[in-house]
Amino acid sequence: MERPGFTASLVAGGVAGVAVDLILFPLDTIKTRLQSPQGFNKAGGFRGIYAGVPSAAIGSFPNAAAFFITYEYVKWFLHTDSSSYLMPVKHMLAASAGEVVACLIRVPSEVVKQRAQVSASSRTFQIFSNILYTEGIQGLYRGYKSTVLREALWSWRQDHVVDCWQSAVCGAFAGGFAAAVTTPLDVAKTRIMLAKAGSSTASGNVLSALHGVWRTQGLSGLFAGVFPRTAAISLGGFIFLGAYEQTRSLLLELGRASP
């Protein structure tokens, strides 16, 4: 599995993931509040737009690293010829495996972050402690299934982990389209993570959560937050690519300079 530049790529991927999450965090907060059951204004409106950012900052690097390592390992394990017609299948399996593993880190971080985003007066550690006290470890994994499904569908659109500069514009448009299409799954994930403990929505049933939103808010509810979500993912591709290339180049340069 080891190849020249793998460690640099791994670290660069983690750094780029952190950069995207922190720079675009306000858009993520707006999206979460638009999708919340209490509505945008009651969830905080434009106030406390960085509520929950510690959770995102802590979970972002290990989440990106977990995906990258798993993705690369599964590709190496399958080791089909790059020209084979099975390449798309190999990619999908590697991406799916990467998301399953990465979500073990991403989901707890996301649960704490989203609850902080709709309750800006509460501290991140206070929310984390309260979840553990009232719901246990399983409370931190609310929405795991919906998150894996959403991320797997999202990751399948790419041909590899990082695009080249020439494909950045096309990637942004494709990413924006994929983000829009998977918004209902994102809404379901948000509702499950924010649901009151013991409620039917908190059980994590994706179809039930989607049906509940459809019944009460219709199509507009299923696509709540679609504009900030689409904007964040489209912009995120450019930010990730720039941060990744700069960090990887710097690490490789330092590696060549060291004795």
N, C-alpha and C positions, 0 to 999 in steps of 0.2 A: 504493500500500500504506500510505503514511504517513497517519495519522489522529490527531486530538487524543488525547493520553494514551497513545499506543503505546509511547513510550520508558519512561514510568512503569510501564506494564503489564509490559513486558519485564523491567525491573529488579526490580519487585515479584515477578514469577514466579520469577526467579532466587533472590532472598532467601528466598521462601517454600519453595522447593525445598531450600535449604541448611538452613533451620530444621527441616523435616521429617526430613531425613537425620540430622542431629545429635541431635535430641531422641529419635528412635526407634531410634537406632543399637544399643542393647543388645538390642532385640527382633530386629533383623536378624542380630546375631551369634549369638544363640540359634538362630535359624532355620537359619543356615548350618551350625552345628555339628551340628544334628539331621539335616541332609541329607548331611553329609560321609560318605565311605565308611568312615572309621575309627570312626565313632560319636561321640555327644555327649561322653562323658567323656574319651575319648582326644584329642578335638579341643580340649579345654580346659575343658569344663563351664561353670561360671559364673565362671571365673577370666579376668582380662584382658578384660573385656567390651567395652572400647573399643579393642581391638587392630584396627588398620586404619583408624581414624577419619581420619588425615591424608589418605589416598587419597580417602575419601568427601568430605571437606571441600574438597579441591582440585578434584575433578571435578564437584561438585554444581551450582555456579552456571553454568559454561559448558554443561553438559549440559541444564539447564532452559532456558537462553537459546537454545540451538541448536534445541530442539524448538519453542519458542514462535515464533521467527522463521520457521522452515520452515513450520510449521502455518499461520501467518497469510499468508505469501507464497503458498502453494498455494491457500488459500481465495480470496485476491484474484485469483490467476491464473485460477481457474476461474469466478469471478464469476457464479454463477447467481443467479437471483432467490431471495430468502430464503423465499418462499412455495412455491417449486418442490418437486415431489416428488423432485427429484434432490438435495435438501439432505443427506439421510443419506449418499448416495454421495459427495458433495463432502467431507463431514466425514471419512468413512472414508479417502478418498484423502489428504486433508491430514494426518490423524493418522498414517497409515502412512508418508508421506514424512517427517514430523517424527521418527518413531522411527528410521527408517533413518539419518538424519543425526545425531540425538542419540546413537545407539548407537556412532558413531565415537568419541565422547568417553566414553560411559558404560562400554563394555565393558572398555577397558584399566584404568579406575579400579576396576571391579568385580572384575576378575581379581586385581589387586594386593590389594584390600581383602579378598576372600574367602580368599586364601592367608594373609594376615596374621591373619585371624580364627581359622583352625585351627592357627596356629603363632604364638601370642602372644609367644614369646620373640624372634621375628625382627622387625627394624625394617622399616618400610614401604619406605624407599629401598633397603635391602639386598635385599628381595624384588623390587622393580622392576629393580634392576641385574642380579640373578641371572636373571630371565626374559629380559632382553635378551641376556645373555651366552650362555645355554644354548639359547634358542629363537628369538631374534631378534624382530623386530616382530610376526611372525605369532603368537608366544606370547602377546602382549598382546591378541590378538583371538580367543582361544579362546572358544567359545560365542557368537560374534556372531550366527549364524543363530538359535539357540534364544532368545537375548535379544530380537532383533527380533520374532520370532514371538510371544513371551510379551507384550512391550510393545504390539505392534499389537493383539492380541486384547483387552488390557486397555484401551487407549485408545479402542477402538470403542464401549465401553459409554457413553461420555459424549457429551452433545450439544454441548458446547463446552468450552473450556479451563478456565474457572472457573465453578463453580455459584454461585447466589445463596444467601443465608443460609436462605431458606425451604426450599431443597432439600437442606440439609446432612445432615439425618437420613436422608432417603431415599437420598442419595448414599452415606452411610456403609454402609448395609445393602447397597446394590447393589455397592459397592466390595468389601465383605467377601465377598459371594457370588462375584464375579468372581475375587477373589484365591484363594478356595478351589478353584474350578474349574480355574484355570491353575497350581495347585501342581505337578502332574507336570512341566510344562514348566520350572518354576523348579528342580525337583530335577535335571532333565536338564542345565540350564545350570550348576548348581553342580558336578555330577559332572564335566562336561567341563572346567570351569575349574580344578578341583582335581586332575584326572587326571595321572598321571605322564607326562612327555614321552615320546613314542614309543609309548604304549599305544593300543589300539583306541579307547578312550573319548576320548582326547585329539584324535582326528581330527575331532571336532565333529559326528558323525552323531547327530542328535537321536533318531531311532527306535532306533538301536543302544543309545544310553545308556538310554533308557526300558526297552528289552527287558532290558538287563543288571540294572537295578534290580528289575524285575518278577521275573526269574528267581531272584534271590538273596534278595529281601525281600518280594516280593508287593505287594499293594495298600497295606500300611502304609508300605512304602518309597517308593512313588510319591507318597504324601501326607505324607511326613515334613516337619515344620515348618509344617504347615497352620495351626495355632492361632496361633503368633506372627506368621506372615505375614498372616493374616486380621486380627488385632488391629492390627498396624502399619499396614496400608493403610486400615482403617476409621478409626483415630485420625488417620492422616496427612491424611485429607480435611479434618478439622476444623482441624488445625494449619495446613495449607497455606492454607486459606481465610482464617483469622484473620490470619496473617502477610501474606498477599497484600493483603487489604483495608486493613490498617493501613499497610503500606509504600506502597501506591499512593496512598492518601489523603494521606499525609505528603509524598510527592514532588509531587503535584499542588498541594498547598497551598504548598510552597516555590516551585514554578514560577510560581504566581499572585503570590507576594510579591516575586519578583525583578523588577527593572526591565526 
